[in-house]
Amino acid sequence: MVSLRKIGTLAAVVAGLWAGAAQAADPIVLKMTSFLPKNDVNMTAWRAFVDDVNEKAKGRLEIKWIGGPEAIPGFKQFEALRNGVVDVMFGAESYYGQQVTGAPYTHLTRLTPWEERANGYYGFRRELLAKHNVHYLGRAEYGVWFHLFANKPYKSIADFKGQKIRVSGTYEAFVKALGAAPITLPGNEIYTALDRKTIDGYGWAVLGNISMSWHEVAKYIMEPRIFQMNIEALVNLNSWNKLPADLQTLLTEAMIENEKKYTPVMAEIAEKELAEMQAKGMQVVKFAPEEAKKYVDLAYESQWAAVIQASPEVGPKLKALLSK
């Protein structure tokens, strides 16, 4: 005759097995969106991060991409993240910086991601975003710079006067300082705008131009390199707080590892794409040394001035943290 104690023990074992099976079958799923299409070259490091997390989580956690700008327009993704429509976002801070600090600024950094973590900036950025129900995971891409591109050669700052240049918050103040007219457009409208000559040029990272076929309608690359890639990895704060502590640690450590591993990788990819653009007919326009310095200085000074004007209390602290 089987004792009640043995029956109870057996029932507990079976219940544990069922619980384990349920856990294995039902991982925590974090829905993710991105401001770029899934296969865009700028997604290289981020795709590696997602794969790394999903592998290391061993079935307990899955970051699941639900779509890019075709699913949720890029300029609306931050709001979707705040409200919990999605749990994770790979986004350009230029698209939502005004909502956080009054003006975007992360592209103005002169520091590496690990230097930002060491000098207190990372913690400060977390505080800023937590007010918007968002957890700052890290800089999901570094080592990639920006240019202004155009369908005519600008050989001096004066040549920009009156030109219509597509912008996001990354370069709006700079374009104004150049004397040009800033036109705000999402990336997926740049080709048509250039083709129809409703804009004369655009600001963008060195990566992504070929995949978007912009080399067909823009023939010149302004050589002074400006800024740093401003893409961030963000998590809805409620979703973050619901994660077990060990999974939070997994995500954090995977991001730190990704930042260090993929900074040189992304820089190399960027150099190759710059060369490929030239092979496809785009020409680099080099300014005279004094003009080039004036151009770069104007880029940083005008954008920091806009940040500080929009956020008199926060702006100076950000500039101090991110300037060498």
C-alpha positions, 0 to 999 in steps of 0.5 A: 500500500502506497503511503500518503507521504509517498503520494504527496512526494510524487505529486510534488515531483510531477508538479515540478516537472510540469512547471519546468516544462511550462517554463521551457515552453513559454519564455519571456518574450520581449517585443522589439522594433527598430527605426531601420529595416531588419537587414540594414547594415547599421543593424549589424552589431544589434543583430549580433546582440539579439542573437547573443542574448537569445542564445545565452538565455537558453529558452528563458528569454527571447527578444523578438523583432516585430518590425521596423519603420514599416510596422511603426514609423520611426518617429513614433517608436519611442512613444510605443516603447514608453507605452509598452506597445513594444518592450525593446527599441533599437532607435536613433536618439535624434528621433526622440531626443526632444522629448527627453532633454529638449534636443538630441545630443548623443551624437556629440559625444567625444567618448567611447561607450566604456568611457561614458560608463566610467565617467558617470554619463551612463548613470545620468542617461539612465536617470533621464530616460527613467522619467519617461518609463524607459531603461537605458541599456547602452549605446548599441553602435559606435565607431560610425560617423556622419556626413552631409551628402548632396547632389552638387559639390559644396566647396565651402561653408558659403556654398550651403547658403539657401540650400535645402538639406534633409535633417533630423535633430542630429544636424538641424542646428548645424544646417541652420548655422551653415545658412541652409534650410533644414527639411525634416524627413524620415530616411525612407523618403530621402530617395524620392525627395532627391530624385524630385529635387525637393531637397539638395542634400541630406545628413546621414551616417556613412552607413546605409547609403548604398542599401537605400540606393541614395548613390543613384541620386546624390553624387557628393560626400562632404569630407569633414567627418562629424559626430558619432552614431547616436543609436541606443538600446532601450527597454520599457522600464516596466518590462525591465523591472519584471525581468528576473535579476539574472536576466537583467544582468545578462542583458547588461553584460551582453550590451557591454560586451557588444559595445567593445567587440563591435566598435572596431567592427562597425568602424571597419564596415564604415570605411569599406562602405565609404570606399564602395560609395566612391566606387559607385560614382560618389565623389568626396569633396574636401574642404581646405584645412582651415575651412574644414576645421571651421566646418567641424567646429561649427557642427559641434558648437551649433548643436551644443548651443541648441541643447543648452538653449533647450535644456539650460539645466541639463545641457551644460552637464551633458556637454561637460560629461561628453566632451574631452 
